[in-house]
Amino acid sequence: MVKTALRAFVEALEIEARALGFVAFGVAPAAPDAARTARLDAWLAAGMHGTMDWMEGRADQRADPQTLWPEARSVIALGISYAPAADPRHLADAPARGRISVYAQGADYHDTVKKALKHLARWIVAEAPRLGLGEAGVKVFTDTAPVMEKPLAAAAGLGWQGKHTNMVSRDHGSWLFLGEIYTTLNLEPSAPARDRCGSCRACQDACPTAAFPAPYRLDARRCVSYLTIEHKGPIPEDLREGLGNRIYGCDDCLAACPWNKFAQTAHTMRAFLPRAELTAPRLDELLALDDAGFRKLFSGSPIKRIGRNRFVRNCLYAAANSKRPDLTAQVGPLRNDPDPAVADAARWAWDRLSPTNQGLGDVS
């Protein structure tokens, strides 16, 4: 009788989740997983997390849901599609424009996904007693907590972790925002998805900075997303050219995945529709941003969290890679920027944009 009630509950839960805009749904055990823990430990031991000390500091909670919350028995894994209407690599040949990762062109997904998760969590709390399952404890997470979202999503059958280490879905390609609800309910797990990457290595070959030392292994220290978002200070010179005109994140390994041909443009969440001013922004305008202008432009955007200095630093690397001497008008004054990383990037860009400028350094 209890199994029947649990099965009916999960079926109703999935219907409610899909009504809220979630296109992928599954259940994974909250129990420890030795293989998952070993992979995380090896990755951290190799230093591939770079300066993301927060990944190492709570590694035990990240590896084991029950270390984070001992009462957890099941993980409800969910995905919302943000599949773009066009190939995000189309700006590769537009050097005077900056490339912003698809996920950051609309509203901050953290807020949108968490709102939907909380709504679903309230539904669980209300419906579990009504179906005779007793009280249900719940906790919701999306991205910011010490949760191994991708391995849990794979265990719940949402897809598999591809060779680019991101989720791949047969129905939604590489374009899923993930969220989780930990619950005290002991729900029947979904069947894990089968890895369908085969011999394909399109994602690895697409990486502009060779951030994949092996299939299914990412060295974040070389990843454009890490470098433009998480890394503070100057980016190593040997990696700057590989950034191209990418100024916030990178979609190349995701966009290269052949499974994307099955993904349909996301229409369920209007919040994820790209803002016109972020789809192909002009580098000369972005280089002129002061702190107030940056905050105004990126209000409600995930880009806001990296701050003006790191963002303008990224734009200066893009300007340098553009080979557009006309951008020196915006680059020049930034050589004396109060932020050392901005000033360093500006000097590097100044030298690359005009060979006659080499060696001139600051202009006080």
C-alpha positions in Angstrom: 0.0 0.0 0.0 2.8 2.4 0.9 4.7 1.6 -2.4 1.5 2.3 -4.3 1.0 5.6 -2.5 4.7 6.6 -3.1 4.4 5.7 -6.8 1.2 7.8 -7.2 2.9 10.6 -5.3 5.9 10.6 -7.7 3.7 10.6 -10.7 1.7 13.5 -9.4 4.9 15.3 -8.4 6.3 15.0 -12.0 3.0 16.4 -13.4 3.3 19.4 -11.0 7.0 19.9 -11.9 6.3 20.0 -15.6 3.5 22.5 -15.0 6.1 24.7 -13.4 8.3 24.6 -16.5 10.7 21.7 -15.6 11.3 19.6 -18.6 13.4 16.9 -17.0 12.5 15.0 -13.8 13.9 12.1 -11.9 14.7 10.7 -8.4 18.1 9.6 -7.1 19.0 8.1 -3.7 20.5 10.5 -1.2 22.9 7.8 0.0 26.7 8.1 -0.3 28.3 7.0 -3.6 31.9 5.8 -3.4 32.6 6.4 -7.1 31.2 9.9 -7.0 33.3 10.8 -4.0 36.5 9.3 -5.5 36.1 11.3 -8.7 35.7 14.5 -6.7 38.6 13.8 -4.5 40.9 13.0 -7.4 39.9 16.2 -9.2 40.5 18.3 -6.2 43.8 16.6 -5.4 45.0 17.4 -9.0 44.2 21.1 -8.3 41.9 21.3 -11.3 39.5 23.5 -9.4 41.9 26.4 -9.5 41.1 29.1 -7.0 37.6 27.8 -6.3 38.5 27.1 -2.7 34.8 26.8 -1.8 34.7 23.5 -3.7 37.4 22.0 -1.5 36.2 23.6 1.8 32.9 21.6 1.8 33.9 18.6 -0.3 32.4 16.2 2.1 29.0 17.8 1.9 29.3 18.1 -1.9 30.1 14.4 -2.3 27.4 13.1 0.1 23.9 14.6 0.4 23.5 13.0 3.8 26.6 14.8 5.1 25.0 18.0 4.1 21.6 16.9 5.5 21.6 13.6 7.5 17.8 13.3 7.2 17.8 13.3 3.4 16.6 10.0 1.8 15.9 11.0 -1.7 17.1 13.7 -4.2 14.5 15.0 -6.7 16.5 16.2 -9.7 15.0 18.7 -12.1 16.0 20.5 -15.3 14.7 23.6 -17.1 15.7 24.0 -20.7 17.4 27.2 -21.9 18.1 26.0 -25.5 19.0 29.0 -27.7 17.3 29.8 -30.9 20.6 30.2 -32.8 24.1 28.7 -32.5 25.9 30.7 -29.8 29.1 30.6 -31.8 27.7 32.8 -34.6 29.6 35.8 -33.1 33.0 34.2 -33.5 33.6 36.2 -36.7 32.4 39.5 -35.2 35.5 40.6 -33.3 34.1 44.0 -32.4 31.3 42.3 -30.4 31.5 40.5 -27.1 30.3 37.0 -26.7 28.2 36.3 -23.6 27.3 32.8 -22.6 23.7 31.9 -23.5 22.7 31.3 -19.9 23.6 34.8 -18.9 21.8 36.7 -21.6 18.5 36.7 -19.8 17.5 37.0 -16.1 19.5 35.4 -13.4 18.5 31.7 -13.5 19.3 31.2 -9.9 16.2 33.3 -8.9 13.9 31.8 -11.6 14.8 28.2 -10.9 14.8 28.6 -7.1 11.4 30.2 -7.2 10.0 27.2 -9.1 11.8 24.8 -6.8 10.3 26.4 -3.7 6.8 26.2 -5.3 7.3 22.5 -5.9 8.7 22.0 -2.4 5.6 23.6 -0.9 3.5 21.2 -3.0 5.4 18.2 -1.6 4.9 19.4 2.0 1.2 19.8 1.4 0.5 16.7 -0.6 2.6 14.1 1.2 0.4 14.0 4.4 -2.7 14.0 2.2 -1.6 10.8 0.5 -0.7 9.1 3.7 3.0 9.5 3.5 3.4 11.6 6.6 5.3 14.8 7.0 7.9 15.5 4.4 11.1 17.5 5.1 12.5 19.4 2.1 15.5 21.5 1.1 16.0 23.2 -2.3 19.2 23.9 -4.1 20.4 25.3 -7.4 24.1 25.8 -8.2 25.1 27.9 -5.1 25.1 25.1 -2.5 27.6 22.3 -2.0 25.7 19.8 -4.2 27.1 17.7 -7.0 24.2 18.6 -9.4 25.4 16.9 -12.5 26.2 13.4 -11.0 22.9 13.5 -9.1 21.0 14.5 -12.2 22.7 11.6 -14.1 21.8 9.2 -11.3 18.2 10.4 -11.5 18.1 9.7 -15.2 17.9 13.3 -16.6 20.8 12.5 -18.9 24.5 11.7 -18.6 27.7 13.6 -18.0 29.3 14.0 -21.4 32.9 14.2 -22.2 32.7 17.9 -21.6 31.6 17.0 -18.0 28.3 18.8 -18.4 24.9 17.2 -18.6 23.7 15.8 -21.9 20.0 15.0 -22.5 18.6 13.0 -25.4 15.7 15.5 -25.5 17.4 18.8 -24.5 21.0 18.4 -25.6 23.4 20.3 -23.4 21.0 23.1 -22.4 19.6 22.4 -19.0 19.6 24.4 -15.8 19.6 22.0 -12.9 17.9 22.2 -9.5 17.4 19.7 -6.7 15.0 19.1 -3.8 16.4 17.0 -1.0 13.6 15.2 0.9 13.1 13.0 3.9 10.7 10.8 1.8 12.2 7.5 0.7 11.1 7.7 -3.0 11.7 5.0 -5.6 14.8 6.0 -7.6 14.6 6.5 -11.4 16.7 4.5 -13.8 20.1 6.2 -14.5 20.7 7.3 -18.1 23.1 5.5 -20.3 26.2 7.3 -21.6 25.6 7.9 -25.3 28.7 9.9 -26.2 30.3 6.9 -28.0 33.5 7.8 -29.9 32.4 11.4 -30.4 34.9 14.1 -29.2 33.3 17.2 -30.7 33.1 19.0 -27.4 36.8 18.4 -26.6 37.9 19.5 -30.1 35.8 22.7 -29.8 37.5 23.9 -26.6 39.6 27.1 -27.5 42.0 26.6 -24.6 42.4 22.8 -24.5 40.8 22.5 -21.1 40.1 18.8 -21.4 43.2 16.7 -20.6 41.1 13.6 -21.1 37.5 12.7 -21.9 35.2 13.4 -18.9 37.9 15.4 -17.2 37.9 19.2 -17.1 40.9 21.3 -16.0 39.0 24.4 -14.8 42.3 26.4 -14.7 42.2 26.4 -18.6 38.4 26.8 -19.0 37.2 30.1 -20.5 34.1 30.0 -18.2 36.3 29.7 -15.1 38.8 32.3 -16.4 36.2 35.0 -17.2 33.9 34.4 -14.2 35.7 32.8 -11.3 39.4 33.8 -11.8 40.5 37.0 -10.1 43.4 39.1 -11.2 45.3 38.9 -14.6 44.6 35.8 -16.7 47.8 34.0 -17.8 49.1 35.4 -21.0 49.3 32.1 -22.8 45.6 31.7 -22.4 44.4 35.2 -23.3 44.4 34.7 -27.1 42.2 31.6 -26.7 39.5 33.8 -25.1 38.8 35.3 -28.4 35.9 37.7 -28.0 34.3 35.7 -25.1 33.7 38.2 -22.3 31.6 36.1 -19.9 31.6 32.3 -20.0 31.9 30.1 -23.1 29.4 27.8 -24.9 31.7 26.2 -27.4 31.8 22.7 -25.9 28.1 22.7 -25.2 27.2 24.0 -28.7 29.4 21.4 -30.4 27.4 18.5 -29.0 25.5 16.6 -31.7 22.6 15.8 -29.3 21.6 19.5 -29.5 19.8 18.8 -32.8 17.0 17.3 -30.7 16.8 20.3 -28.4 13.9 22.8 -29.1 14.3 26.5 -28.4 13.2 27.1 -24.8 9.8 28.9 -24.5 8.6 27.8 -21.1 10.5 30.5 -19.2 10.2 34.0 -20.5 12.8 35.1 -18.0 15.5 33.2 -20.0 14.8 35.0 -23.2 17.9 37.0 -24.2 18.0 40.7 -23.6 18.6 42.5 -26.8 21.5 44.5 -25.4 23.3 41.3 -24.3 23.1 39.3 -27.5 25.9 41.1 -29.4 27.2 43.9 -27.3 29.8 46.3 -28.7 33.2 46.2 -27.1 33.8 49.9 -27.4 30.6 50.6 -25.3 31.4 48.0 -22.7 35.0 49.3 -22.3 33.5 52.7 -21.3 31.5 51.2 -18.4 32.2 52.6 -14.9 30.9 50.9 -11.8 27.5 52.6 -11.9 27.0 51.9 -15.6 28.0 48.3 -15.1 25.5 47.8 -12.3 22.7 49.5 -14.3 23.4 47.4 -17.5 23.5 44.1 -15.6 20.8 44.6 -13.1 19.0 41.3 -12.6 21.7 39.5 -14.5 24.1 36.8 -13.2 26.9 38.9 -14.8 26.5 41.5 -12.1 28.2 39.2 -9.5 31.7 39.4 -11.1 31.8 43.2 -10.8 32.9 45.9 -13.2 36.6 45.4 -12.9 36.7 41.7 -13.8 34.2 42.3 -16.6 36.1 45.2 -18.1 39.3 43.1 -17.8 37.6 40.4 -20.0 36.5 43.0 -22.5 40.1 44.3 -22.8 41.3 40.8 -23.7 38.6 40.6 -26.3 39.6 44.0 -27.6 43.2 42.8 -27.9 42.1 39.8 -29.8 39.9 41.8 -32.1 42.9 43.3 -34.0 40.8 46.5 -34.3 43.1 49.5 -33.8 40.1 51.8 -33.5 39.5 50.3 -30.1 42.7 52.0 -28.8 40.6 55.1 -28.0 38.8 53.1 -25.3 41.8 51.0 -24.3 44.3 53.8 -23.8 42.8 55.5 -20.7 42.3 52.1 -19.0 46.1 51.6 -18.8 45.8 53.8 -15.7 42.8 52.2 -14.2 42.9 51.9 -10.4 42.3 48.1 -10.6 45.7 46.4 -11.3 44.1 43.6 -13.4 42.3 46.1 -15.6 45.4 48.2 -16.1 47.5 45.1 -16.9 44.9 43.9 -19.5 44.7 47.4 -21.0 48.5 47.6 -21.5 48.5 44.2 -23.1 45.7 45.2 -25.4 47.4 48.5 -26.2 50.5 46.7 -27.3 48.7 44.2 -29.4 46.4 46.6 -31.2 49.1 48.9 -32.5 52.7 47.7 -32.9 53.8 51.3 -32.8 52.5 51.6 -29.2 54.7 48.8 -27.9 56.8 49.8 -25.0 55.1 53.1 -24.4 53.4 51.7 -21.2 51.5 54.2 -19.1 50.6 57.7 -20.1 50.4 59.7 -17.0 
